Amino acid sequence: MTVELSELSLHLGDFIKKAEAGEHVVIRDGGKNVAELHPPAKGELRPFGIDKGKFEVTDAFFEPLPDEMLRAYYGDDEDDNLAPRSP
């Protein structure tokens, strides 16, 4: 089933009940698919700690990244001192 965002906002509870019943709802805004509403995947949750002991996070993980990597991510603006940019 497909529904426009404006219709969804007026009857959200009804569409959630449809999803709970197993129906897949595609949400459109301005003629474009923007989201989907569906029931959660069936299955059991993975147990906590299932991968314990299978890998190790070394101290190197917490070291600062090299300047080249920071420039590749944040850009080449030297005035920023390679600090993260606020959104």
Stockholm file with secondary structure:
# STOCKHOLM 1.0

chainA/1-87         MTVELSELSLHLGDFIKKAEAGEHVVIRDGGKNVAELHPPAKGELRPFGIDKGKFEVTDAFFEPLPDEMLRAYYGDDEDDNLAPRSP
#=GR chainA/1-87 SS CEEEHHHHHHSHHHHHHHHHTTCCEEEEETTEEEEEECCCCCSCCCCTTTTTTSCCCCGGGGSCCCHHHHHHHHCSCGGGTTCCCCC
#=GC SS_cons        CEEEHHHHHHSHHHHHHHHHTTCCEEEEETTEEEEEECCCCCSCCCCTTTTTTSCCCCGGGGSCCCHHHHHHHHCSCGGGTTCCCCC
//
